[in-house]
Amino acid sequence: MITLSEKLKGLLDKDFKSKNLSTNEEYKNNSIKFSNTISQITDSISTQAKTSEDNKSTDLLNLKLKKEQTNVHKPMPRELSKKAGISYEEAHRILYSVVGGNTDNRDWSKIMSSKNIHQTAIDATSQFLNNLPPTNDLYLERMGNLVVTKKTDTKVTLGLVTDQGHLLTSLGTKPNIEDFNLAEIQNFANKFGLNIGGRN
């Protein structure tokens, strides 16, 4: 396989011969100089490519380590349930359901060492959710963190969203909004540190 340097040297040979250089020595000296320059260029390109690849590997490693360090103290549902005095289902919801596909950057070391683990987890979850970037999701109606996601002549579906508009969960479908128990929904929203009252 012909290398880049060999191709360029071939072009140089053709160019020099076409110009009828005065002596073979001059041609030889210029050819050597050009070959050395090409070698330096290709070496530089190779070094830069290797450096770029090394930097990418380092960035990926740092990202992985950061994620691992963030979650190093994250408990399993059973541990959180036991230490916080809450149900297994509630612990699972706090640990996973509220996160979705986002990276969990809550400080679990701080949460688990607090005097009121459950409340500290709720507060941390609220901060986590409200720091998510705004979403372009569109809803038929919205009141605070309560939204109407679907509506027909016979059914309406409600959902709970973050302050930034991220849909956290569906609250079910009923014939009318009046059929939902808003007190129960608010109690559920409290677990996310959210309030369904007020208007955005």
C-alpha positions as CSV (number, residue, x, y, z in Angstrom):
1,M,0.0,0.0,0.0
2,I,1.4,3.4,-1.1
3,T,1.7,5.8,1.9
4,L,0.9,9.5,1.8
5,S,4.6,10.4,2.0
6,E,5.4,8.1,-0.9
7,K,2.6,9.6,-3.0
8,L,3.8,13.2,-2.3
9,K,7.5,12.2,-3.0
10,G,6.3,10.8,-6.3
11,L,4.7,14.1,-7.2
12,L,7.9,15.9,-6.1
13,D,10.0,13.7,-8.3
14,K,7.8,14.4,-11.3
15,D,7.8,18.1,-10.6
16,F,11.5,18.4,-10.2
17,K,12.2,16.4,-13.4
18,S,9.8,18.6,-15.4
19,K,11.8,21.6,-14.3
20,N,15.1,20.1,-15.5
21,L,17.1,20.8,-12.3
22,S,20.7,21.8,-13.0
23,T,22.3,19.0,-11.1
24,N,21.4,15.7,-9.7
25,E,22.8,16.8,-6.3
26,E,20.4,19.7,-6.1
27,Y,17.5,17.4,-7.0
28,K,18.6,14.9,-4.4
29,N,19.0,17.6,-1.6
30,N,15.5,19.1,-2.3
31,S,14.0,15.6,-2.4
32,I,15.5,14.7,1.0
33,K,14.3,18.0,2.5
34,F,10.8,17.5,1.2
35,S,10.7,13.9,2.4
36,N,11.8,15.0,5.8
37,T,9.1,17.7,5.9
38,I,6.4,15.2,4.8
39,S,7.6,12.8,7.5
40,Q,7.3,15.6,10.2
41,I,3.8,16.4,9.0
42,T,2.6,12.9,9.0
43,D,4.1,12.3,12.4
44,S,2.4,15.4,13.7
45,I,-1.0,14.3,12.3
46,S,-0.5,10.8,13.9
47,T,0.4,12.4,17.3
48,Q,-2.6,14.7,17.2
49,A,-4.9,11.9,16.3
50,K,-3.6,9.8,19.2
51,T,-3.9,12.7,21.6
52,S,-7.5,13.3,20.5
53,E,-8.3,9.7,21.0
54,D,-6.6,9.7,24.4
55,N,-8.6,12.8,25.4
56,K,-11.9,11.1,24.4
57,S,-11.0,8.0,26.4
58,T,-10.1,10.2,29.4
59,D,-13.4,12.1,29.1
60,L,-15.4,8.9,29.0
61,L,-13.6,7.5,32.0
62,N,-14.1,10.7,34.0
63,L,-17.8,10.7,33.1
64,K,-18.1,7.1,34.2
65,L,-16.2,7.7,37.4
66,K,-18.4,10.8,38.2
67,K,-21.5,8.8,37.7
68,E,-20.2,6.0,39.9
69,Q,-19.1,8.4,42.6
70,T,-22.5,10.1,42.5
71,N,-24.4,6.9,43.1
72,V,-21.8,5.2,45.3
73,H,-24.0,5.7,48.4
74,K,-27.3,5.1,46.7
75,P,-29.1,2.4,48.7
76,M,-31.3,-0.4,47.4
77,P,-35.0,-0.1,48.0
78,R,-35.0,-2.5,51.0
79,E,-32.2,-0.6,52.8
80,L,-34.0,2.8,52.2
81,S,-37.3,1.3,53.3
82,K,-35.8,0.0,56.5
83,K,-33.7,3.1,57.4
84,A,-36.4,5.7,56.4
85,G,-39.3,3.8,57.9
86,I,-41.3,3.7,54.7
87,S,-42.8,1.0,52.5
88,Y,-40.8,-0.9,49.9
89,E,-43.0,0.6,47.2
90,E,-42.3,4.2,48.4
91,A,-38.6,3.5,48.6
92,H,-38.6,2.1,45.0
93,R,-40.5,5.2,43.8
94,I,-38.1,7.6,45.4
95,L,-35.0,5.7,44.1
96,Y,-36.0,5.0,40.6
97,S,-39.5,6.2,39.4
98,V,-38.8,9.9,39.8
99,V,-35.5,9.7,37.9
100,G,-36.6,8.2,34.6
101,G,-33.9,8.3,32.0
102,N,-31.9,11.1,33.8
103,T,-28.7,10.7,35.7
104,D,-29.4,10.6,39.5
105,N,-27.2,13.4,41.0
106,R,-28.9,13.5,44.4
107,D,-26.4,13.3,47.2
108,W,-27.4,10.0,48.7
109,S,-24.6,10.1,51.3
110,K,-26.1,13.2,52.7
111,I,-29.6,11.8,52.4
112,M,-28.9,8.6,54.2
113,S,-27.0,10.3,57.0
114,S,-29.7,12.9,57.7
115,K,-32.0,12.7,60.8
116,N,-35.1,12.5,58.6
117,I,-34.2,10.4,55.6
118,H,-37.6,10.4,54.0
119,Q,-38.1,14.2,54.1
120,T,-34.5,14.8,53.0
121,A,-35.0,12.5,50.0
122,I,-38.2,14.3,49.1
123,D,-36.4,17.7,49.3
124,A,-33.5,16.4,47.2
125,T,-35.9,14.9,44.7
126,S,-37.8,18.2,44.3
127,Q,-34.5,20.0,43.7
128,F,-33.4,17.4,41.2
129,L,-36.7,17.6,39.3
130,N,-36.7,21.3,39.1
131,N,-33.2,21.4,37.8
132,L,-34.1,19.4,34.8
133,P,-34.0,21.4,31.6
134,P,-37.3,22.7,30.2
135,T,-39.3,20.3,28.0
136,N,-41.2,21.1,24.9
137,D,-44.0,18.7,25.8
138,L,-47.4,20.2,25.1
139,Y,-50.5,19.6,27.3
140,L,-54.1,20.3,26.7
141,E,-54.5,22.1,30.0
142,R,-52.2,22.8,32.9
143,M,-52.7,23.9,36.5
144,G,-49.5,24.0,38.5
145,N,-48.0,20.5,38.3
146,L,-51.2,18.9,37.2
147,V,-51.9,18.5,33.4
148,V,-54.4,17.1,31.1
149,T,-52.6,14.8,28.7
150,K,-55.6,13.4,26.8
151,K,-59.2,14.4,26.4
152,T,-62.1,13.0,24.5
153,D,-65.9,13.4,24.7
154,T,-66.0,10.6,27.3
155,K,-62.6,10.5,29.0
156,V,-59.9,12.7,30.4
157,T,-56.4,11.7,31.4
158,L,-54.4,13.6,34.0
159,G,-50.6,13.6,34.6
160,L,-48.2,15.0,37.1
161,V,-45.3,17.1,35.7
162,T,-42.3,18.9,37.1
163,D,-42.1,22.7,37.3
164,Q,-40.2,22.5,34.0
165,G,-42.9,20.4,32.3
166,H,-41.4,16.9,32.5
167,L,-44.1,14.3,32.7
168,L,-43.5,12.3,35.9
169,T,-46.4,9.9,35.8
170,S,-50.0,9.4,34.6
171,L,-52.6,9.8,37.2
172,G,-55.2,7.7,35.3
173,T,-58.2,8.2,33.1
174,K,-61.7,9.0,34.2
175,P,-64.9,10.3,32.6
176,N,-64.5,13.8,34.0
177,I,-61.9,15.8,35.9
178,E,-64.4,16.1,38.8
179,D,-64.1,12.3,39.2
180,F,-60.5,12.6,40.3
181,N,-59.8,12.9,44.1
182,L,-57.6,16.0,44.1
183,A,-56.8,15.6,47.7
184,E,-55.3,12.2,47.0
185,I,-53.5,13.6,44.0
186,Q,-52.0,16.4,46.1
187,N,-50.8,13.9,48.7
188,F,-49.2,11.9,45.9
189,A,-47.6,15.1,44.5
190,N,-46.2,15.9,47.9
191,K,-44.0,12.9,47.6
192,F,-42.3,14.6,44.7
193,G,-42.2,17.9,46.5
194,L,-44.7,19.3,44.1
195,N,-47.9,21.3,44.4
196,I,-50.9,20.9,42.0
197,G,-52.4,24.2,43.1
198,G,-51.8,27.5,41.4
199,R,-51.5,28.3,37.7
200,N,-48.5,28.6,35.4
